[in-house]
Amino acid sequence: MMIRTRFAPSPTGYLHIGGARTALFAWAYARRHGGKFVLRIEDTDLERSSDESIKAIIDGMTWLGLDWDEGPIRQMTRLDRYSEVADLLIKDNKAYYCYCSRDELTQMRDAQRSRGEKPRYDGRWRPENVKALGLVPPPNVKPVLRFRNPNDGDVIFEDLVKGKISVSNGELDDLVILRADGVPTYNFGVVVDDLDMNISHVIRGDDHVNNTPRQINIFRALGASLPNFAHVPMILGADGERLSKRHGAVSVMQYFEDGFLPEALLNYLARLGWSHGDAELFSLDQFVEWFDLGHVSRSPAQFNNEKLRWVNQQYIKNVDNHLLAEKIAGRVLRAGGNLKKGPALEQVVALLKERADTLEMLVDDARLFYVDLELAGDLQSTHVTAAVKPALRTFLNELSALQIWDMGAIKDSIRRTLAEHNLKMPTLAVPVRVCVFGRTQTPDLAAVLNLVGRDKVLERIRLCVD
């Protein structure tokens, strides 16, 4: 059997973390088994769907590197097909038209609640009930089409993550499958699509578990074989609630803006609800090789932004310096840096990347080598005090006298200055950093001074002490 999976987002917003992880799992399963991965856009929510959201989804998938073999396929281009399948169900007496108004449905459910019953559609427009109830289709009213759900028995299926699931048909009512305007509802559209696209494995979030029995009944009504179902656990915030905007959950592309590497984000998402032994860091190729549904947890996963930043830091450390410089060059320019007025960016990256957990943090440090110093008065007054200025003047003289400008010579100048004024390293290093960089923390002092260059270092220290 050809393995065929799909990712089928609704374009009613951006591609979020939960959707990205679902896409990753479905993509990896297809790739591991030499199958096909389909991108389908479920855009039948006409009020909320937008082309902007479709673009956001495609941009997010492209940035993550989750390439698709077919698609993107939009449901709204397939309305004739849904109508064709609906006609088959009507012909087989497995679907029927319902003329209930919204008010009637509300009254029906209110009455059921008042009797302590589960609110649901009561099947009044089923053909066998129409005559008994004396119902006549009202004029000038476009009906919806409802699926005739089996009255008896159970829907039983083996979920590849959750195990055996059984739901009584008595819990399910006759759901609407075509709206009055001919647009399919979710549960009908997804069945027709999965059937037509020969989807072998439906891998999706476990918020869809309750939809699955309804979809299985539609598959069976059409005489179709069932795909395999695998419902992966939800992603929760630190408070145990479903991850949302209030937890800081944002568009996948916001992670790009914030300086996360796609490989790092995918690595982190892979570990949310799946594991391969104790492996924390692995390549996408390794993930594809290892991924199976048997090791997907049944329990919800908890999103931890600090852990994500740690994973990103490990990836940044291991990126080739030349490639990393290419990745941040545009960001440095947008941050106001002039790459022609400073050391080679590759050298700066090599010095700074060990302490950066995002590209934006790396840019924030790197730009200091390429911008004119804007010294904050409060920093200078706090750290460049009258007590330390004599040591700064000594250090300035030491540096001015150097015949060779390199890290070794600068370190010797630091040692001699500390010894002459009987100071500890921070007492000198912090004021020097403030003078040269306008901040109190940098990597190794001699290393950064060496990169900045003699002229700029001398000029900036001189401005501080004069």
C-alpha positions as CSV (number, residue, x, y, z in Angstrom):
1,M,0.0,0.0,0.0
2,M,1.3,3.5,-0.9
3,I,1.5,5.6,2.2
4,R,-0.3,8.9,1.6
5,T,-0.7,11.5,4.4
6,R,-2.0,15.0,4.3
7,F,-1.9,18.3,6.2
8,A,-5.3,20.0,5.9
9,P,-5.3,23.4,7.7
10,S,-8.2,25.8,7.7
11,P,-7.1,29.2,6.4
12,T,-8.7,31.2,9.2
13,G,-5.4,32.5,10.7
14,Y,-1.7,31.8,10.7
15,L,0.1,28.5,10.9
16,H,0.5,27.9,14.6
17,I,2.7,25.6,16.6
18,G,0.2,22.9,17.0
19,G,-0.5,22.8,13.2
20,A,3.2,22.8,12.4
21,R,3.7,19.8,14.6
22,T,0.8,17.9,13.0
23,A,2.3,18.8,9.6
24,L,5.7,17.6,10.7
25,F,4.4,14.2,11.9
26,A,2.4,13.6,8.8
27,W,5.2,14.7,6.5
28,A,7.8,12.6,8.4
29,Y,5.6,9.5,8.2
30,A,5.2,9.8,4.5
31,R,8.9,10.5,3.9
32,R,10.0,7.6,6.1
33,H,7.8,5.1,4.1
34,G,8.6,6.5,0.7
35,G,5.0,7.8,0.4
36,K,3.4,11.1,-0.6
37,F,2.5,14.1,1.4
38,V,-0.5,16.2,0.4
39,L,-1.2,19.8,1.3
40,R,-4.9,20.6,1.4
41,I,-6.5,23.9,2.2
42,E,-9.9,23.4,3.9
43,D,-11.4,26.8,3.0
44,T,-15.1,26.1,3.3
45,D,-15.5,28.5,6.3
46,L,-16.3,31.4,3.9
47,E,-16.7,34.0,6.6
48,R,-13.3,33.4,8.2
49,S,-11.1,32.0,5.4
50,S,-8.8,34.4,3.6
51,D,-6.1,34.4,1.0
52,E,-3.8,36.1,3.5
53,S,-4.1,33.1,5.8
54,I,-3.4,30.7,2.9
55,K,-0.2,32.6,2.2
56,A,0.8,32.5,5.8
57,I,0.3,28.7,5.9
58,I,2.3,28.2,2.7
59,D,5.1,30.6,3.9
60,G,5.3,28.8,7.2
61,M,5.5,25.4,5.6
62,T,8.1,26.6,3.1
63,W,10.3,28.2,5.8
64,L,10.1,25.0,7.9
65,G,11.1,22.9,4.8
66,L,8.1,20.7,5.0
67,D,7.7,20.2,1.2
68,W,4.5,18.7,-0.2
69,D,4.1,16.4,-3.2
70,E,0.6,17.4,-4.2
71,G,-1.3,20.7,-3.6
72,P,-2.1,23.0,-2.2
73,I,-5.6,21.8,-3.1
74,R,-8.4,24.1,-2.1
75,Q,-11.8,22.6,-1.1
76,M,-13.7,25.5,-2.7
77,T,-12.5,24.3,-6.1
78,R,-14.2,21.0,-5.6
79,L,-17.8,21.9,-4.9
80,D,-19.1,19.9,-7.9
81,R,-17.4,16.8,-6.5
82,Y,-19.1,17.2,-3.1
83,S,-22.4,17.7,-4.8
84,E,-21.8,14.5,-6.9
85,V,-21.1,12.4,-3.8
86,A,-24.0,13.9,-1.9
87,D,-26.3,12.8,-4.8
88,L,-25.0,9.3,-4.3
89,L,-25.9,9.3,-0.7
90,I,-29.4,10.7,-1.5
91,K,-29.9,8.0,-4.1
92,D,-29.0,5.3,-1.5
93,N,-31.3,6.8,1.1
94,K,-28.3,7.7,3.3
95,A,-28.9,11.4,3.2
96,Y,-32.0,13.6,3.1
97,Y,-33.0,17.3,3.0
98,C,-33.9,19.1,6.2
99,Y,-35.9,22.3,6.2
100,C,-35.5,23.2,9.9
101,S,-34.9,26.8,10.6
102,R,-32.4,28.1,13.0
103,D,-35.2,29.0,15.4
104,E,-36.7,25.6,15.2
105,L,-33.4,23.9,16.0
106,T,-32.9,26.2,19.0
107,Q,-36.3,25.4,20.4
108,M,-35.8,21.7,19.8
109,R,-32.5,21.7,21.8
110,D,-33.9,24.0,24.6
111,A,-36.8,21.5,25.1
112,Q,-34.3,18.6,25.2
113,R,-32.2,20.3,27.8
114,S,-35.3,21.1,29.9
115,R,-36.1,17.4,29.9
116,G,-32.5,16.6,30.9
117,E,-31.7,15.1,27.5
118,K,-28.6,15.6,25.4
119,P,-29.3,18.4,22.9
120,R,-29.3,17.0,19.3
121,Y,-31.2,17.1,16.1
122,D,-34.2,14.8,16.4
123,G,-34.4,13.5,12.8
124,R,-37.8,15.0,12.1
125,W,-37.1,15.4,8.4
126,R,-36.0,11.8,7.9
127,P,-38.3,10.5,5.1
128,E,-39.9,8.0,7.4
129,N,-40.8,10.8,9.8
130,V,-42.1,13.4,7.4
131,K,-45.4,11.7,6.6
132,A,-46.0,10.7,10.3
133,L,-45.4,14.3,11.4
134,G,-47.3,15.8,8.5
135,L,-44.4,17.9,7.4
136,V,-44.5,19.8,4.2
137,P,-41.4,21.6,2.8
138,P,-41.9,25.3,3.2
139,P,-41.9,27.4,0.0
140,N,-38.8,29.4,-1.0
141,V,-36.6,27.7,1.7
142,K,-33.3,26.1,0.6
143,P,-32.8,23.0,2.7
144,V,-29.6,21.6,4.1
145,L,-28.6,18.0,3.4
146,R,-28.2,15.7,6.4
147,F,-26.5,12.4,6.7
148,R,-28.6,9.5,7.9
149,N,-26.5,8.2,10.8
150,P,-27.1,4.5,11.7
151,N,-29.5,4.2,14.6
152,D,-27.9,1.1,16.2
153,G,-24.5,-0.4,16.9
154,D,-21.1,1.1,17.7
155,V,-18.3,2.8,15.8
156,I,-15.1,0.9,16.7
157,F,-11.7,1.8,15.4
158,E,-8.1,1.3,16.3
159,D,-6.3,4.6,16.7
160,L,-2.6,4.2,16.0
161,V,-1.8,6.5,19.0
162,K,-4.7,6.2,21.4
163,G,-5.6,2.5,20.9
164,K,-9.1,1.1,20.6
165,I,-11.9,3.7,20.6
166,S,-15.6,2.8,20.6
167,V,-18.6,5.2,20.3
168,S,-22.3,4.3,20.3
169,N,-24.2,5.4,17.2
170,G,-26.9,6.4,19.7
171,E,-24.6,9.3,20.7
172,L,-24.5,10.7,17.2
173,D,-27.2,12.6,15.4
174,D,-27.8,13.2,11.7
175,L,-25.2,15.9,10.9
176,V,-25.5,18.4,8.2
177,I,-23.1,17.5,5.3
178,L,-24.1,20.2,2.8
179,R,-25.2,23.7,3.7
180,A,-28.1,25.4,1.9
181,D,-25.6,27.1,-0.4
182,G,-24.0,23.8,-1.4
183,V,-20.8,24.2,0.5
184,P,-19.8,21.1,2.4
185,T,-19.4,21.0,6.2
186,Y,-16.1,19.9,7.7
187,N,-17.0,16.2,8.3
188,F,-18.3,15.6,4.8
189,G,-15.6,17.5,2.9
190,V,-12.8,15.8,4.7
191,V,-14.2,12.3,4.0
192,V,-14.7,13.0,0.3
193,D,-11.2,14.6,0.1
194,D,-9.4,11.8,1.9
195,L,-11.3,9.2,-0.2
196,D,-10.5,11.0,-3.5
197,M,-6.9,11.6,-2.6
198,N,-6.3,8.0,-1.4
199,I,-5.1,9.1,2.0
200,S,-3.9,6.1,3.9
201,H,-3.1,7.7,7.2
202,V,-5.0,10.6,8.8
203,I,-2.6,12.1,11.3
204,R,-4.1,15.0,13.2
205,G,-4.7,16.6,16.6
206,D,-6.8,14.7,19.1
207,D,-9.3,17.5,19.2
208,H,-10.7,15.7,16.1
209,V,-11.3,12.4,17.9
210,N,-15.0,13.2,18.3
211,N,-15.3,13.8,14.6
212,T,-13.9,10.5,13.6
213,P,-16.9,8.2,14.3
214,R,-19.1,10.5,12.2
215,Q,-16.5,10.4,9.4
216,I,-16.2,6.6,9.6
217,N,-20.0,6.3,9.2
218,I,-19.8,8.4,6.0
219,F,-16.9,6.3,4.7
220,R,-18.9,3.2,5.3
221,A,-22.1,4.7,3.7
222,L,-20.0,5.3,0.6
223,G,-18.7,1.7,0.6
224,A,-15.2,2.9,1.0
225,S,-12.3,1.4,2.9
226,L,-11.2,3.4,6.0
227,P,-7.9,5.2,6.3
228,N,-5.8,4.6,9.4
229,F,-6.4,7.2,12.1
230,A,-3.7,8.6,14.4
231,H,-4.7,11.4,16.8
232,V,-1.7,13.1,18.4
233,P,-2.0,14.8,21.8
234,M,-2.6,18.5,22.2
235,I,0.1,21.0,23.1
236,L,-0.5,22.8,26.4
237,G,0.8,25.9,28.0
238,A,2.7,26.0,31.3
239,D,-0.7,26.3,33.2
240,G,-1.9,23.0,31.7
241,E,-4.5,24.8,29.4
242,R,-4.5,24.4,25.7
243,L,-1.8,26.5,24.1
244,S,-3.1,29.8,22.9
245,K,-2.2,33.4,22.3
246,R,-2.2,34.2,26.0
247,H,0.6,31.7,26.4
248,G,2.6,33.6,23.8
249,A,1.7,31.2,21.0
250,V,2.3,33.0,17.8
251,S,2.5,32.4,14.1
252,V,5.3,30.0,12.9
253,M,6.7,33.0,10.9
254,Q,6.9,35.0,14.1
255,Y,9.6,32.5,15.2
256,F,11.4,33.4,12.0
257,E,11.2,37.1,12.9
258,D,12.4,36.4,16.4
259,G,15.5,34.6,15.1
260,F,14.8,30.9,15.5
261,L,16.3,28.5,13.0
262,P,13.7,26.2,11.3
263,E,15.8,23.1,12.0
264,A,15.8,24.0,15.7
265,L,12.0,24.6,15.8
266,L,11.3,21.3,14.1
267,N,13.6,19.5,16.4
268,Y,11.8,21.0,19.4
269,L,8.3,20.2,17.9
270,A,9.3,16.6,17.2
271,R,10.0,16.1,20.9
272,L,6.6,17.5,21.9
273,G,4.8,14.2,22.3
274,W,7.3,11.9,20.6
275,S,10.7,10.5,21.7
276,H,13.5,8.3,20.5
277,G,15.3,7.1,23.6
278,D,17.0,10.0,25.3
279,A,17.9,11.9,22.1
280,E,17.3,15.6,22.5
281,L,19.0,17.0,19.4
282,F,18.8,15.4,16.0
283,S,18.7,16.3,12.3
284,L,15.5,16.3,10.3
285,D,16.9,13.3,8.3
286,Q,17.4,11.4,11.6
287,F,13.9,12.3,12.7
288,V,12.5,10.9,9.4
289,E,14.6,7.7,9.9
290,W,13.4,7.2,13.5
291,F,9.8,8.5,13.4
292,D,7.0,6.0,14.1
293,L,3.5,6.5,15.5
294,G,4.1,3.9,18.1
295,H,6.3,6.3,20.1
296,V,3.9,9.2,20.0
297,S,2.6,9.8,23.5
298,R,-1.0,9.6,24.4
299,S,-0.6,12.4,26.9
300,P,-0.6,16.1,26.1
301,A,2.7,17.8,25.7
302,Q,3.7,21.1,27.4
303,F,5.3,23.9,25.5
304,N,8.4,25.4,27.2
305,N,9.8,28.5,25.5
306,E,13.0,28.3,27.5
307,K,13.6,24.8,26.3
308,L,13.0,25.9,22.7
309,R,15.5,28.7,23.2
310,W,18.1,26.2,24.5
311,V,17.6,24.0,21.5
312,N,17.9,27.0,19.2
313,Q,21.2,28.0,20.9
314,Q,22.6,24.5,20.3
315,Y,21.8,24.8,16.7
316,I,23.3,28.3,16.4
317,K,26.5,27.1,17.9
318,N,26.9,24.4,15.3
319,V,26.1,26.5,12.2
320,D,29.1,27.2,10.0
321,N,30.4,30.7,10.7
322,H,30.2,31.8,7.0
323,L,26.6,30.5,6.7
324,L,25.6,32.1,10.0
325,A,27.0,35.4,8.8
326,E,24.9,35.1,5.7
327,K,21.8,34.4,7.8
328,I,22.2,37.6,9.9
329,A,23.7,40.1,7.5
330,G,20.4,41.4,6.4
331,R,19.2,41.6,10.0
332,V,22.3,43.6,11.0
333,L,21.6,46.0,8.2
334,R,18.0,46.4,9.2
335,A,19.2,47.1,12.8
336,G,21.2,50.1,11.5
337,G,24.6,48.5,11.1
338,N,27.0,49.3,8.3
339,L,28.9,46.1,7.5
340,K,31.6,48.1,5.6
341,K,32.6,50.0,8.8
342,G,33.7,47.1,10.9
343,P,35.4,43.7,11.0
344,A,34.4,40.8,8.9
345,L,31.0,39.6,10.0
346,E,32.2,36.0,9.9
347,Q,34.8,36.9,12.6
348,V,32.2,38.6,14.7
349,V,29.8,35.7,14.5
350,A,32.5,33.2,15.5
351,L,33.2,35.3,18.7
352,L,29.5,35.9,19.6
353,K,27.5,32.8,18.7
354,E,28.3,30.8,21.8
355,R,26.1,33.1,23.9
356,A,23.3,33.7,21.5
357,D,20.0,31.7,21.8
358,T,18.4,33.5,18.9
359,L,19.6,35.1,15.7
360,E,18.1,38.4,17.0
361,M,20.2,38.2,20.1
362,L,23.3,37.5,17.9
363,V,22.3,40.5,15.8
364,D,21.9,42.7,18.9
365,D,25.5,41.9,19.9
366,A,26.9,42.0,16.4
367,R,25.5,45.4,15.5
368,L,27.7,47.0,18.1
369,F,30.7,46.5,15.7
370,Y,28.9,48.3,12.9
371,V,27.2,51.3,14.4
372,D,28.3,54.6,15.9
373,L,28.4,54.5,19.7
374,E,25.4,56.0,21.4
375,L,26.6,56.1,25.0
376,A,23.8,56.2,27.6
377,G,24.5,58.9,30.1
378,D,23.3,56.9,33.1
379,L,25.6,54.0,32.2
380,Q,28.6,56.3,31.9
381,S,27.9,58.1,35.2
382,T,27.3,54.8,37.0
383,H,30.4,52.9,35.7
384,V,32.9,55.5,34.4
385,T,33.5,57.2,37.7
386,A,36.2,59.5,38.9
387,A,37.7,56.6,40.9
388,V,38.2,54.4,37.8
389,K,39.3,57.1,35.3
390,P,43.0,56.9,36.3
391,A,43.0,53.2,35.5
392,L,41.2,53.9,32.2
393,R,43.9,56.5,31.3
394,T,46.6,54.0,32.1
395,F,44.9,51.4,29.9
396,L,44.5,54.0,27.1
397,N,48.2,54.7,27.2
398,E,49.0,51.0,27.3
399,L,46.9,50.4,24.2
400,S,48.2,53.4,22.4
401,A,51.8,52.2,22.8
402,L,51.1,48.7,21.4
403,Q,53.2,47.9,18.4
404,I,51.0,44.9,17.5
405,W,47.3,44.9,17.9
406,D,46.1,41.4,18.7
407,M,44.5,39.5,21.6
408,G,47.7,38.6,23.3
409,A,49.0,42.2,23.4
410,I,45.7,43.5,24.6
411,K,45.5,40.9,27.4
412,D,49.0,42.0,28.5
413,S,47.9,45.6,28.6
414,I,44.9,44.6,30.7
415,R,47.1,42.7,33.2
416,R,49.6,45.5,33.5
417,T,46.8,48.0,34.1
418,L,45.2,45.9,36.8
419,A,48.5,45.3,38.5
420,E,49.4,49.0,38.5
421,H,46.1,50.1,40.1
422,N,45.6,46.9,42.2
423,L,42.2,46.2,40.6
424,K,40.1,43.1,40.0
425,M,39.2,42.4,36.4
426,P,35.5,43.5,36.6
427,T,36.5,46.9,38.0
428,L,38.3,47.7,34.8
429,A,36.4,45.6,32.3
430,V,32.9,46.9,32.9
431,P,33.9,50.6,32.4
432,V,35.9,49.7,29.3
433,R,32.9,47.8,27.9
434,V,30.7,50.9,28.6
435,C,33.1,53.2,26.9
436,V,33.6,51.0,23.8
437,F,30.2,49.3,23.4
438,G,27.7,51.3,25.5
439,R,26.9,48.1,27.6
440,T,28.2,46.3,30.6
441,Q,28.4,42.8,29.2
442,T,30.3,41.4,26.1
443,P,32.2,38.2,25.4
444,D,36.0,38.1,26.3
445,L,37.2,41.7,26.6
446,A,40.4,41.3,24.7
447,A,38.7,39.4,21.9
448,V,36.1,42.0,21.3
449,L,38.5,44.9,21.5
450,N,40.8,43.1,19.0
451,L,37.9,42.8,16.6
452,V,36.7,46.4,17.0
453,G,40.2,47.7,16.0
454,R,42.7,50.1,17.4
455,D,41.4,53.4,16.1
456,K,37.8,52.9,17.3
457,V,38.8,51.5,20.7
458,L,41.2,54.4,21.4
459,E,38.8,57.0,20.2
460,R,35.9,55.7,22.4
461,I,38.0,55.3,25.6
462,R,39.5,58.7,25.1
463,L,36.0,60.3,24.8
464,C,35.1,58.6,28.2
465,V,38.1,59.8,30.1
466,D,38.6,63.3,28.7
